[in-house]
Amino acid sequence: MTDIYAPMPPGFTRATDMSAQTYDRSVVSLVDLVRPRLASREMVVRNLTFTNCVIEGPAVMLVVGGCQFDACDFGNPSGDIRNLVLRPASPSAVIGAIPVQDCKFRNCQFVGIGYTGGDHFLDQILSLGKPQ
């Protein structure tokens, strides 16, 4: 889908092996990552490492813990960082979001992704939009 949002960056390839543990200079669809896991009754995308990747939506990522984001671009908030955040109404579940746990994202760009999860994580995302 990167060609819909923007041209695929030079030197990048579209990820096709959704069972890989690491992705480097790849365009990865979050929906494509979760689909085979759901088919095998695994409900969470976990223990993956992404380096210099483009992570595509459209999707809502539920960050459930242990994820690391280093030098990442969380996406275009259209002038308001709050556009990227969806606060859960229930303290126990979020239906329809893609749970991600214990993943590492290094120098990644997120495109068409909204974020949900615990207050601490969401407050960190929101703080990116505050002037220094």
N, C-alpha and C positions, 0 to 999 in steps of 0.2 A: 503494500500500500504506500510505500514511501513516494512512489511516482505520483500519487494523488496529492500528498502534502508538499512534496518538494522532490526534485530529482535525487536519485540515489547518489550518495556521496562517492567520489572517485575512490577506488580501492576497496569498496565495501561489496559484500555479497549478501544475498538473501539467505537467511538460515533455513535449511530444509530438514536437518536432523534435529527433531524436537526432543531426542533422548540424550543429547550431548550434555556434558556437565559444565563446559566452558564455551563461551562465544567471544570472538575477537574480531573487530571490524566487520560486524554482521548487522544486518537489519533483521530484527526479530519481532514477530507479531506476538503480543502477549496472549491473544486468543488462541493462536496456533500452539503456543506452549502448553496451555492448560487442557486443550481438547484431548490429547492422548492420555493425559494423566487421569482425567475424569473417566475415560473409557476403561481404565484399569482400577477404578474406584479410589484413586489417590486424589484427594480434594485440594491439595496445596502444591504450588510451585515452590520447591525448596532446594537449598544447597547448590545453587547455580552461581557461576561467576560470569559477569559480562564486562568486557573491557573495550572501550572505544566503540560502543554499539549504539544503534538507534533502536529504541524500544517503541513499538507502534501500538496504537489503539485502532479503533475506538474501544476503550475499556476503562473500567475503574479498578485500580489496584488497591487491594486491602492489605496493608502492611501489618502483619500480625506479630512481628518480632524478629530480632536478630539480623535485620538487614542493614547493610552499610552502603552509604551513598557518598562517593568521593569525587568531587569536581564534576557534578552532574548538572545538566540543564533540564529542569523539570517540565519545561514546555512553555508555550506562549499563553499567558493568562489574559490576553487582550486588554492589557493595562491594569488589571486588578488580580493580584495573586489569589484572592478568595475564589475566583472562578475555577481554580484547580481542585478545591477542597470540598468534600462532601462529608459532613459530620453525621455519624450514625445516630439514629433516633433510639435504637435499642442498645442496652449495655451488653447483650449476650450474642447477637448475630447480625450479620449484614448479608442479605440475600442478593445474588446477582453480581457481586464484586468478585474479583479474582484474588484469592489469598496468596500472598508471597511471603516466605519465611526463610531466614538464614541465607539470603542471597547477597552477593556483592556486586555493586554497580560502580565501575570506575570510568570516569570520563565519558559517561553515556548521555545521550540526548533522548528525552521522552517526547513523543508526538501523539497528540490525541488521547492522552492519559489523564484521568482524574484520580484523586487520591482520597482514601479513607483509612481509618484505623483509630488507634488510641489518641487521646488528647495530646500527649507529649509529642508524638510524631506530627500530628496535624499542626500544632503550634510551631514546630520547627519549620514546616513548609510556609506557613503564614508569615513567619519572621523574615523570610527571604524578600518579602515585598516592602518591608519597612525601611525608610531611609536611615543611613548610618549616622 
